[in-house]
Amino acid sequence: MCGENTNNLDWPQIHALYRLTLPKDGTRPRLEADQRPGSWGLVIRYNPATQERSADLLLWGLIPHFARDPAQYQKTYNARAENLTERRCWIEPFRRRRCLVPAAAFIERKTVGRHGRGVKHAFSFSDGSPMTLAGLWDGWRSPSGTWVKSYTVITVPANPVVTEVHDRMPAIMPPEHWSAWLGETPATEAELKAMLRPYPDCARMSSRPIQLRDRGMSNRDLLDALRPELAA
């Protein structure tokens, strides 16, 4: 599970790090530091028609394009790497709509062992550099005709750093895989799956216990309060 992450990058840093092709001084998404399921999160996407790489705000908690009732999809903020070609929600997004999720840290609630259960731990790179998580996105059209674009963070088995707290962690995507993951360069299904693995450089990672206030909204609540300009 990965139900929270933080992003402390500003717009110029995001534009430079992810080599966005859209104008640097154009429309900028409103960045939020804390991201949780049911909130708008920043994702990096590639448009093969225009050959542009962009950063956009999408709803965290994937609503599949075929959904009839978004309220039925309350736990789609994570997708297990092992199920991407098996579960209907993930099959088409994995093939055609992959994205990157910038994060300064990801947060897991301790579920391992008898002591400290429920305490949250933040995992980050020790040198303070940002992480990039692997994700999928999809677009759903409401009965009124409004398009809602949403995403999920892919998880893999925990590496030794995370395993003391939780048995899963988000798939961290190194820069050398970004182009293939976004669909800019060709990659087979097997090659894409091979990119999704526990982060191997444990010495580069650090963790610390934190206290954060739980919050979140259901998809139904969010759609009731939908801001159309964010879904455009």
JOFENLIN-V510620 format. One record per run of one state. SS is the DSSP state (@ for helix, = for strand, . for the rest). FROM is the first residue (numbers start at 1). TO is the last residue. If there is no record, write none. Layout:
ss->SS from->FROM to->TO
ss->SS from->FROM to->TO
This chain:
ss->. from->1 to->3
ss->= from->4 to->6
ss->. from->7 to->10
ss->@ from->11 to->17
ss->. from->18 to->33
ss->= from->34 to->36
ss->. from->37 to->39
ss->= from->40 to->47
ss->. from->48 to->51
ss->= from->52 to->60
ss->. from->61 to->69
ss->@ from->70 to->72
ss->. from->73 to->77
ss->= from->78 to->80
ss->@ from->81 to->83
ss->. from->84 to->87
ss->@ from->88 to->96
ss->. from->97 to->97
ss->= from->98 to->103
ss->. from->104 to->104
ss->= from->105 to->109
ss->. from->110 to->119
ss->= from->120 to->125
ss->. from->126 to->130
ss->= from->131 to->141
ss->. from->142 to->146
ss->= from->147 to->157
ss->. from->158 to->167
ss->= from->168 to->170
ss->. from->171 to->171
ss->= from->172 to->172
ss->. from->173 to->174
ss->@ from->175 to->182
ss->. from->183 to->188
ss->@ from->189 to->194
ss->. from->195 to->201
ss->@ from->202 to->204
ss->= from->205 to->210
ss->. from->211 to->218
ss->@ from->219 to->224
ss->. from->225 to->227
ss->@ from->228 to->231
ss->. from->232 to->232
